[in-house]
């Protein structure tokens, strides 16, 4: 059975990722991209679905782990009665190939390791043809099935059923390098990797990137790791930013709320972009802006809310029976049916992020401003259309208040672009539409009795997404309606101390089952507390939410504070970017935009 979600550490080469458990098992690895079919898929089943386990033969060995500084080189230190050894796991960056490296380093005494390799291409649907290569001094195993091939080097592997096993021993000062290299099956087998050079280049690449992070406020370590995660989720070649590296990790254990997050949501990517821009990474903004142009190219009126990593549009959702699901949570899904939804807030998130880049010094090119104008035309054309909202409900579309506010924000940023940055556009029309939306929201999106903003029009429910209203400047953090909204969120959505997205019992999402507190919402409330003067409450909630980190600083989508377990897809961009915003708010930064009445 797959390990607890919090037991997994991330490896990334900014093109794909792998997840390694505390027990030294690579249980998730897709190649060559984040959204490719899995090579190791035990995360969503058992060893039968593919894994690569490497650990001391002594089952009593104790492991501690950490990242090597500000990198994604994972160091697992194993202590045994006979000695101490480390395993250094990494996906080398910027090498133009896909290698998974597992370097075993002897520290003291002598340690015997065993390795168990089970290769299952295409989401465990393809049992490969395997043959031995090399010789006793340089053993290699070649596996191929359909378009995929993998060559594993560094240890002699003997067949054991449909798996392979091997042993190796390291003494103090000795090093053994195990590598698995993915390549197209029709291509020549790649030459062995220069592990010393790849390790040095990977360490330097991550360290130099992290050295540009400027944050001397509270929770600095968490901010740095979160920004590193956001970079790790950004594709080096295309500029696409995925929401997470996994699919179908459940929002309810044993349930069916299991979704594929290995794609580029315009909202999530825009928010990620904004967090990176606010910390000086304009090159990522420029890369993503070009990605956006390519993805939306043609008719912006046909814009989707999400795309593939290179801008692909066909993300049809389907269910896989070859992967039984994380600890039995089924179905496992590939693709995402939300691709066909209308989510009215998306353009607002894009416009807010691109304004942040503009303010930070990234000039608009003619194509980028023309695209933004076309996106605003699309918002105007759908002004009165109900939507599925930020949470991608699969129930009846509605006029969600947060969506209406983000439409307001889209026109507001268009007006600012003209008035403050000298760009051209129908500013009078945009101003009229912005003001119309504001009047409508205040008339229909505020509970007449409680005075708080509501989840959607004609409702008394509240929603944590309303916490973004002051973030985008729709109202001040201490606006009486906002304070009343916070009070209602505290009353309805904080039964465990962290913040739920909404009351699933209301039936608004059209799904069976429940879920756990959504971590981004708790960090949003930290920002709201800090911005409205409740600093002690902000610090207390921040400390509580940060307990959701695992031992190497990663956050999943949700957290079960009762069981102390991470829940949902991981690592989740939304959680990490919201943490960065919360830490900035505690440090006294205004966040996305100063309030404008």
N, C-alpha and C positions, 0 to 999 in steps of 0.2 A: 504494500500500500504506500502511496506517495506520502512524503513527509508533510508536517504542518507548513502552511504557506510562509510563515515567518522564519522557517528553517532554510530558506533559499537565499543565496547570494547571486547577484547579477554579474555576468561578464558581457562586455559589449565592445564591438569594433566600429560602432556607428554605422553599421550596415545590417547586422543581425545580432543576436544575443543568445546566451546560454544561461541556465539556472543550475546552480550547484548546491546540493543539500549539505547540512552539517556533517553527514556521514560520508561525504566525498563522492556523491553520485550525481553525475550530470543527467538530470531527468527531463530537461527541455532544451532542445537545440534545433532550430530551423535554419536551413541553408538553401540559397545564399542570402536571403533577405529575412527581415523580421516576419513577414507574412508568407514565407515559403512553407511548404509541407515539412513536418517534423522528421528529423533523423532519429532523435531520442524523444520519446513521448510518454515516458513513465509518469510524468506529472499528472497526466489525465488517465491514469490507469495503474498498471503495475509494471514490474520489470519486463514482462512480456511485450510491452509496447515500446521498448527500446530505452537503454540507459548505458552509462559508462561509469562503473563504480571503481574507485581507487582509494584504498585505505589500508592501515596496518592489518596484518593477518590476525593479530591478537584482538579479539573482540572487546577486551577490556580497555583498549586504548582510549585516551581522553583527548578531545579536540577543542582548541580555541582558534578563533579566526579573526582576521582583520583585512582591510584593504591596505596595500602598500602606499601609505600617504594618500595624496589626492589623486588616486588612479582607480582603475578597475582591474588591477592585478590583485587577485585574492590569495592571501597567504593563510593556509590552514596548518596549524602547529599540532602535531600528534605526539603525545607523551605515552610511552609504554614502559614496562619494567626493564626492557633490554636497551632502551635508548630513546632519543628524541629525533624527529625528522619533520620536515615541512613539505607541503605540496603547494607550489605556486601555479595557480590556474589563470589563464588569460586567453583572450581573443586578440591577437596582434592587430593594431590599427594601421591604416594607410599602407597596407602591403599589396593591395590589388588581388589578394587571394583569401580564401576562407580556411583558417587554421585554428584548431583548438589545441592549446598547449597545456600540458600538465608536467611541470618540472618537479622532481622529487629531490630534496636536498637533505643530506645527512647532517645533523647538528651535533649529536653526541651518541656514543655507544653504537648500536647496530639495530636497524629496524627492518623487518620483513614486511613487504606490502603484497597484497593480492589485488588483482584487477579483474573485473567481470565486464565483458563487453557484449552488448546485444544491439545490433544495428537493425532498425526497422524504418525504411524509407516510406514516404508518402503517407504520413499519419498512421503508421503501423499497418498499412495495407500491402506493403511490398516486402517480402522476405528476399534478401539479396543472395545472389550467387557470390560465394566467397572463395578466394584462392590465396595460398601462401606465396609470398614473394621474398626477395632478398636472401640472406643467409644467416648463419648463427651469430655473426658479429653485427649484422644490420638487419634484423628481422622486420618484416612488413606484411600486413594483411590487406588485401584488396577486396572490396565489396562493391557490387554494382547491381542496380535494378532500374530498368527503364532509363530515365534521363539522369539519374543520380549515381555518383560513385564516391567512395570514401576509402582513403588509404591510411592505415594506422601503423605507426612506426614506434620503435623504441623498446619493445618488449616482445618476447616470444609468446605467442598465443596459441593455445591448443583448443580444438573444438570440444564443446560440451553441450550435446543436444544442438539446439539452434543458436547457441551462444558460444563465446570463446573466453577462456580464462588463462591467466598467467601470473607469475610471481617474480618479484625482484627484491633485492636487498641492498640497502645503502648504509654505509658506515659514515662516521663523522668526516666531513670534508668532501664526501663524494656527491656527485650529481648524476641523475638519470633523467633524460628527457623523453616523454611520451607525447606524440602528436597525432591528431586526427585531421586530415585535410580533405575537405569536400571539393569536388570538381565535377564538371559535366562528364557523363559517362562516355561521350563520344570524343573527348579530348585526351591528349597524352597525360599519363600520370605525372603530377608535378614533382619536381626535384625536392629532396628533403629540405626542410626549413632551417635557416640559420637561427637557432633559438636564442643564442646570446644577443645577436643584433636585433632580433624582433622584440625581445624583452626590454632591451635598453631603449629602443625607439618608442615602444608603447609607454613605458614609464615617463620618458621625456615629453611625449605628446600630451598626455593627460596632465602632467605636472605643470607644463608651460601654460596650458589652457586655464587651469585652476588659479595660477598665479595672477591672472588678470581680475579675479573676483575681489571687489572692494566691499567689505562688510565688517565693520568693527563693533557692531552692536550686539545685542543679546542673541543667543543661540547661533553663534557663528559657525560652529561645526556642522549643525544641521542645515544651515543655509548653503554652505559650500557643497556638502554632499548632495543636497537637493538640486542645485544648479548643475552639478556633474551628472546627475540622473537625467535631467532635461536634455543635456547635450548628448548623453548616451542614447536617448530616444530619437535623436535627430539624424536622419540618413545623410551620410557624408556626401553622396553623389547627387541625390535628387533634391535635397532640402526639405523633404517631407518629414513631419514630426508625428510619430505614432503615439497613441494614447497609453499604451502599455505593450509589453512584449509577449503577453499570453492571451490565450483564448479560453473561455469557458470555466475559469475559476469562479466558483459559485458565490452569489450574494447571500444565499441561504444554503447551509450545508445540507446536502442530500436533495436539494430542490432543483427547480428548472430555470431559475433566473441566471442563466449562463450565456455570456455574450463574447463575441470575438472583438478584441480591442486593438488589434495589430494594424490599424489603419489610421488615416489622417483625418480627424474631425476638424473642420475649420475652426470651431469654437475652441477646442482644446489646444490646437496648434497656435491660435491667435493669443490665447492666454499664456501659453508657454513662451511664445515670442516676446510678449510684453515683459514677462519676468526676466528674460535674458537681456532685453534692451535696457531695462531699468538698472541693469548691472553692467552695462557697457558693451555688450556683445552685438554690435551693429552688423557684423558680417553674417551672423545667423539670420538677422532680419532681412538683409538683402537677398540671401539665398532663398528664404521662404517666400518672399514677395515674388521672385521669379517663378517659384513653384506654383504659387497661386495663379499667376497669369497663364501658365501652361495648363493647369487643371481646369480653369474656368473658361478657357479659350473657346471662341465660337460665339455662342449666345449666352451671355450671363443670366438671362432669364431662365435658362435650363440648369442653373447652378445646383449642385448637390450639397448636402450638409457634410458629406465625407467622401473621401477618395482613397484610392490605393497609394502606395508610397511614391510612385512615379506619376500619380495623377490618373490612375485607372478609374473607370466609372462602373465597371461591372463587378459589384461586390455582393451578388445575390447570396442570400443566407441559405445554408443547407445543413443537414445534420449528418454526423459521422457515427457509424456503428462500430468502426474499428478501434475507437478510443472509448472505453466504458465510462470515463468521467472521473473528475477529482473525487476520490473517496466515495464514488458511486453517484455523484451529482450529474444527472443526465437531463437532456441530451448535451453532447458536445457539438458546438456550432462552429462553422467556418463561413466567413462572410457575415454581413450584418444587415438585417431587414430594415434598419433605420435609414439606410441609404435612400429609400424612397419616401421618407417623411419630409414634411415641411416644418421647419423649425425657425420661427420668425426672429429669434434672437441672434442668429448666426452672423448676419451682415453687420449688426451693431458691434459684435465682438471683433470682427475683422477691422472695421473702421476705427475703433478705439485703439487697437494694437498698432495699426499703421500710423495713426496720429502720434502715438508714443514714439515710434521710430522717427517720424518727421521732427518732432520736438527735440529728440536726442541728436539730430544732426544728419539723418539719412535723407537726402533730397529726393523729392518725387521726380521720377522720370515721366515723360509724356504718356507712356503706356500705362504706368501704374495709376496715375490720376484718372486717365480715361476709364480704366477698369473700375475704379471706385465710383465714378459718376454712373457707370452702367449698373453697378450693384445698387446704388440708391434709386435708380429708376425701377429696379426690381422690387425694392421695398415699397415704393409708392404704388406699384401695380397690385400689390397684395395687401394693401393697407387694412382691409377689413376681414382678412382670411383667418379663420381659427387655425391653430397649429398644434404640434405635438409637444412643444415646450422643451426646455433645457434637459429634462430627464427622459426624453424620448418615450413618452407614454405610448402604450399600445392600445389604449382605450380611445374614447371619442375626442377628437381635436377640440380645443377650447381657446378662448381668448385669455391666455395666461398673462398675468400682470408683469412678470419679469420679461416676457417676450415683448410686450408692448413698450416697456421701458427701454429695452435694447433697440427697438425701432426708433424710439425718441433719440437715443444716443447716436444712432447712425446718422440721422439728419443733423443732430447737433454738431457732430464732427465734420460733416460737410460744410455747415455754416462756418465753423472755425477755420477750416482750410481756406475758405475764400477771404474771410475778414481778417485773419491773423497771419496767413502765410501767402496771400496774394495769388492763389489759384483761381481759375475761372470756373463758374458754374451758376446755375439758376438759384442764387442764394435766397431771393425773396420767396420762391416756392418752397424751398427746403425749410426756411424759417416758419412759414405758414404751417407746413405739415408737422414740424416739431412742436409748435405751440398747440396745434389741434390735438396731438397725441397726449401732451401734458394735461390739457383740460379734461380729456376723456378719461385718463388714468385716475386723476384725482376725483372724478365724478363717479366712476364705476369700479375702480380697483381698491377702494377703501371701505372697510366695514362701517356701516352707518352707526352701529351701536358702540363697537369697541374702538373705532378710530384707527385701526391698523390696516396695513396693506394686505390684500387677500391673495390667495394662490391664483385664482382666476376670477373673472367677472361672475357675478351672481353666485358667489360662494362665501362661506364663513370660514373656510379652511385657511391655514397659513402654510407657508413654504419657505424653506431655508434659502432658496434662490433669491428671495427678496432682500437678503443681506447685501446683494451687489448694488442696490439702488444708490446708496451714497458713494459707492466706489466709482461709479460712472458720472457722478455729479447731478443726478436727478433730484436729490434732496440732500440736506445737510445730515450728518450722522446724529445730531441732536434734535432734528425735526420731530415734533411731538408724534407724528404718524409713524416715524421710524422707531422711536422709543416704544410706542405701543406695539409695534410689530415684534420688536425684540422681546418684550414681555410675553407676547403670545407664543413666540417660538420657545421661550424658556418653559412655558406652561405645557405646551402640546408636544414638543419634539425633543426634550432633554431628559427623558426618564432614566437614562443610564449615566448622565453627566456629560456625554458627548451629544452631538446634534444629528438627528435624523433628517433626511431630505424633506419628507412629508409624511403624513399618516397614510400608510398603505391600506389601513382598514377603510379608508374613504372610498376605495375602489377606483380612484381616478386613473390609475395606470393600466387598468384592464388586465392585470396579471394575478395569478394565484400566489399565495405565500407571502412571506415578509422578508425583511432585510435588516441589516445592522447599520449603526451610525456611519454616515458618509464623511470621511475625514476632512475633505475640503470644506464642508459646511462648518465644522468646528473651528477651522482656521479662519474662515470668513467672520465668524462671530468674535474671535480674538481681535480681528482688525476693527470690527464695529465697536467693541468695548473700548479699545485703545483710542479710537478716533472720537468717541463720545465722552471721554474722561474717566471711564471705569478701568483704570490701569491695573489695579489690584486684581479685578476679575479677569482681565485680559491675561495677566501673567499666570494666574491659577489655571485657566483653561488651556493656555499654551503648554504649560508643564504636563497637564493631563493628556492632551492630544499627542504630545511628543512621546509619551509612553507607548504609543502604537508602533514606534520604530522597531525594527528587528536589530540584532546585534551589530549589523554592518550599516545601519542608517537608512534602510529602505522602508517605504510605506506602500501598502496595498491600497485598494480603493476604499475599503470599509474596515471597521474594527469591532470586534465583540469584546467590550470591556468587562463583561461578566466572566467569560472564559479566558480572557487575555489572549485572543487569537486574531490574527489578520484574516481578512475576508475579501474575496473578489480578486480581480486581475491585478497583476503586480509586475514591476513597480509602476505605480500609477502617476502619470504626469500631473493630473488634476490635483492630487494630494500634495505633491512636492511643490508645485508652483504656488498653491495656496499657503503652504508653510512659509515660503519665501516672502509673500506679501504680508503675512501676519508678523513675521520677524521685523520686516521693514516698518510696519505700523508701530510696533513696540519701540522701535528705534527713533520714531518721530517723523518718518517720511509720510507724505500725504497719500502715497499710493498712485492709483491709475490716473486720477485727475482731481485737481482741487475743485471743491464744490462751487458751482456758479448758479446763482438764483435766476 
